[in-house]
Amino acid sequence: MNENTSQSQTVLISGGSVAGPALAFWLHRHGFTPTIVERAPELRDGGYAVDFRGEALDVLDRMGLLEEIRALDTEMGDAAMVDAEGRQYATLPAAIFAGDLEVLKGDLTRMLYEITREDVEYVFGDSITSLHQDADGVLVTFEYGTPRRFDLVVGADGLHSRTRALAFGPEEEFVRHLGIYTAIFNLDNYLGLHHTGRLYAVPGKAANIFTARGNTEARAAFHFAAEGLEYDRRDATAHKRIIAERFIGEGWEVPRLLKEMDTAQEFFFDANAQVVMDTWSAGRVVLLGDAGYCAGPTSGRGTSQALIGAYLLAGELAARGGDHTGAFAAYEQQMRPYVAEHQALGRDGAERFFMPAPTQEILDMLAANAPENTRTEPVRLPDYTRADTA
Ligand SMILES: Cc1cc2nc3c(=O)[nH]c(=O)nc-3n(C[C@H](O)[C@H](O)[C@H](O)COP(=O)(O)OP(=O)(O)OC[C@H]3O[C@@H](n4cnc5c(N)ncnc54)[C@H](O)[C@@H]3O)c2cc1C
């Protein structure tokens, strides 16, 4: 590889959640100079649980994080499907929802931050406002910071990526709604559950509670079926009102959960959606993770995609001496079949999300046919260590 080229290359990464810091880790390892700009004023703790599957565990291992992550595993066991009176009518096998390893997303982000903070410049509380590419680089302006030039820009800023909007076009062109809205919030483990959860489902609506952090906390979720609602994405009060209107009058623990939601410190609400694009790069700008190919929460593969995408993108840039055109093409070529399979999973999952009270037979069948047993598109993780400049 041409070490001088790659060593001098500066890379701005928009988004400091999973894909962004993972990419920064590998870029630094390969001799690049990454900077992360993250809109949130500080690291976000907690959040919902995310899981890792298959090759993503290899990436964590190569990052030296696997054991640390295993120590944070939620160790989720099977959960119970309950009726309006709280009576269990079926067992939901953990194989369906908890992956090979499951942690709180905030814990993962913190870990990625801790292993990169010494080597990577982090700018919190700011956001890209414009990108101007020329033959030698990209001039970037920010909401607050002064304009800067970078050799490359990576959009790892999630489903509603601003990088994507600036470099490729408006969100409506790429984001496909899966017909489900989800709210998730934190609360005490007031039911005294032990590494498990309870799920309540009626046509078009579902609510659940799962334990977190060694049963000291819990996370609850509301899901409902709807097409394209109009609301302000930043207005949590409006989101809570939408949920309350949908779930008022429902049985089981729903009245208590609605009250808990009102005072929750952490609250998330969004449409379940996918990002579908013909290409993930435009000149010196490339997309990574949910920003470019979100598969939707019902795929359960978004975190794995973000980690694997980061590994491949950084590795291809290193292996090609910083030739971004060739590297972006190779990254995309390797990721495409893997993403296509996950997006199909995400769509299937969304379609059967609100199936009427599933019988034990159906749940057992779903667990036996968990995608890990039937997948056809494993992704190859080349060894890029020979490309290291360190
Ligand atoms: C409810 C729910 C449940 C999920 N469950 C699972 C699961 O079980 N397993 C799994 O693998 N995946 C799951 N996912 C998906 C997973 O969370 C994502 O796929 C994964 O987090 C993608 O990582 P990312 O870094 O690409 O994007 P994100 O995690 O979305 O991070 C984007 C980052 O960019 C920042 N940002 C946004 N806009 C800007 C801006 N303009 N400027 C700067 N920064 C910006 C955000 O603050 C955020 O930090 C779930 C998702 C949801 C919504």
The ligand as an SDF file (V2000), in Angstrom:
LIG
                    3D

 53 58  0  0  0  0  0  0  0  0999 V2000
  -36.0590   -0.1310   18.5550 C   0  0  0  0  0  0  0  0  0  0  0  0
  -34.8380   -0.6810   17.9250 C   0  0  0  0  0  0  0  0  0  0  0  0
  -34.3710   -1.9500   18.2700 C   0  0  0  0  0  0  0  0  0  0  0  0
  -33.2330   -2.4760   17.6710 C   0  0  0  0  0  0  0  0  0  0  0  0
  -32.8020   -3.7140   18.0110 N   0  0  0  0  0  0  0  0  0  0  0  0
  -31.7130   -4.2030   17.4070 C   0  0  0  0  0  0  0  0  0  0  0  0
  -31.2270   -5.5020   17.7280 C   0  0  0  0  0  0  0  0  0  0  0  0
  -31.7800   -6.2080   18.5520 O   0  0  0  0  0  0  0  0  0  0  0  0
  -30.1220   -5.9590   17.0930 N   0  0  0  0  0  0  0  0  0  0  0  0
  -29.4690   -5.1950   16.1710 C   0  0  0  0  0  0  0  0  0  0  0  0
  -28.4670   -5.6340   15.6270 O   0  0  0  0  0  0  0  0  0  0  0  0
  -29.8900   -3.9670   15.8470 N   0  0  0  0  0  0  0  0  0  0  0  0
  -30.9990   -3.4630   16.4340 C   0  0  0  0  0  0  0  0  0  0  0  0
  -31.4380   -2.2320   16.1090 N   0  0  0  0  0  0  0  0  0  0  0  0
  -30.7220   -1.4790   15.0690 C   0  0  0  0  0  0  0  0  0  0  0  0
  -29.4720   -0.8210   15.5860 C   0  0  0  0  0  0  0  0  0  0  0  0
  -29.7550    0.0160   16.6860 O   0  0  0  0  0  0  0  0  0  0  0  0
  -28.8700   -0.0010   14.4590 C   0  0  0  0  0  0  0  0  0  0  0  0
  -28.8440   -0.7450   13.2870 O   0  0  0  0  0  0  0  0  0  0  0  0
  -27.4660    0.4110   14.7880 C   0  0  0  0  0  0  0  0  0  0  0  0
  -27.4780    1.2010   15.9460 O   0  0  0  0  0  0  0  0  0  0  0  0
  -26.8930    1.1900   13.6290 C   0  0  0  0  0  0  0  0  0  0  0  0
  -25.7960    1.8920   14.0540 O   0  0  0  0  0  0  0  0  0  0  0  0
  -25.3570    3.2220   13.3150 P   0  0  0  0  0  0  0  0  0  0  0  0
  -24.1490    3.6810   14.0400 O   0  0  0  0  0  0  0  0  0  0  0  0
  -25.3270    2.9990   11.8570 O   0  0  0  0  0  0  0  0  0  0  0  0
  -26.5700    4.2480   13.5320 O   0  0  0  0  0  0  0  0  0  0  0  0
  -27.1860    4.8260   14.8540 P   0  0  0  0  0  0  0  0  0  0  0  0
  -26.9960    3.9090   15.9950 O   0  0  0  0  0  0  0  0  0  0  0  0
  -28.5520    5.2730   14.5360 O   0  0  0  0  0  0  0  0  0  0  0  0
  -26.2900    6.1100   15.1650 O   0  0  0  0  0  0  0  0  0  0  0  0
  -26.3540    7.2820   14.4440 C   0  0  0  0  0  0  0  0  0  0  0  0
  -25.6040    8.3310   15.2460 C   0  0  0  0  0  0  0  0  0  0  0  0
  -25.5270    9.5250   14.4650 O   0  0  0  0  0  0  0  0  0  0  0  0
  -25.8800   10.6160   15.2630 C   0  0  0  0  0  0  0  0  0  0  0  0
  -26.4060   11.6490   14.3660 N   0  0  0  0  0  0  0  0  0  0  0  0
  -27.6210   11.6840   13.7940 C   0  0  0  0  0  0  0  0  0  0  0  0
  -27.7150   12.7800   13.0180 N   0  0  0  0  0  0  0  0  0  0  0  0
  -26.5390   13.4230   13.1130 C   0  0  0  0  0  0  0  0  0  0  0  0
  -26.0360   14.6030   12.5420 C   0  0  0  0  0  0  0  0  0  0  0  0
  -26.7830   15.3510   11.7260 N   0  0  0  0  0  0  0  0  0  0  0  0
  -24.7660   14.9810   12.8350 N   0  0  0  0  0  0  0  0  0  0  0  0
  -23.9940   14.2240   13.6810 C   0  0  0  0  0  0  0  0  0  0  0  0
  -24.4380   13.0920   14.2630 N   0  0  0  0  0  0  0  0  0  0  0  0
  -25.6890   12.7010   13.9740 C   0  0  0  0  0  0  0  0  0  0  0  0
  -26.8940   10.0800   16.2370 C   0  0  0  0  0  0  0  0  0  0  0  0
  -27.0080   10.9020   17.3840 O   0  0  0  0  0  0  0  0  0  0  0  0
  -26.3010    8.7130   16.5480 C   0  0  0  0  0  0  0  0  0  0  0  0
  -25.3640    8.7940   17.5790 O   0  0  0  0  0  0  0  0  0  0  0  0
  -32.5580   -1.6960   16.6860 C   0  0  0  0  0  0  0  0  0  0  0  0
  -33.0140   -0.4230   16.3530 C   0  0  0  0  0  0  0  0  0  0  0  0
  -34.1390    0.0790   16.9630 C   0  0  0  0  0  0  0  0  0  0  0  0
  -34.6180    1.4470   16.5600 C   0  0  0  0  0  0  0  0  0  0  0  0
  1  2  1  0
  2  3  1  0
  2 52  2  0
  3  4  2  0
  4  5  1  0
  4 50  1  0
  5  6  2  0
  6  7  1  0
  6 13  1  0
  7  8  2  0
  7  9  1  0
  9 10  1  0
 10 11  2  0
 10 12  1  0
 12 13  2  0
 13 14  1  0
 14 15  1  0
 14 50  1  0
 15 16  1  0
 16 17  1  0
 16 18  1  0
 18 19  1  0
 18 20  1  0
 20 21  1  0
 20 22  1  0
 22 23  1  0
 23 24  1  0
 24 25  2  0
 24 26  1  0
 24 27  1  0
 27 28  1  0
 28 29  2  0
 28 30  1  0
 28 31  1  0
 31 32  1  0
 32 33  1  0
 33 34  1  0
 33 48  1  0
 34 35  1  0
 35 36  1  0
 35 46  1  0
 36 37  1  0
 36 45  1  0
 37 38  2  0
 38 39  1  0
 39 40  1  0
 39 45  2  0
 40 41  1  0
 40 42  2  0
 42 43  1  0
 43 44  2  0
 44 45  1  0
 46 47  1  0
 46 48  1  0
 48 49  1  0
 50 51  2  0
 51 52  1  0
 52 53  1  0
M  END
$$$$
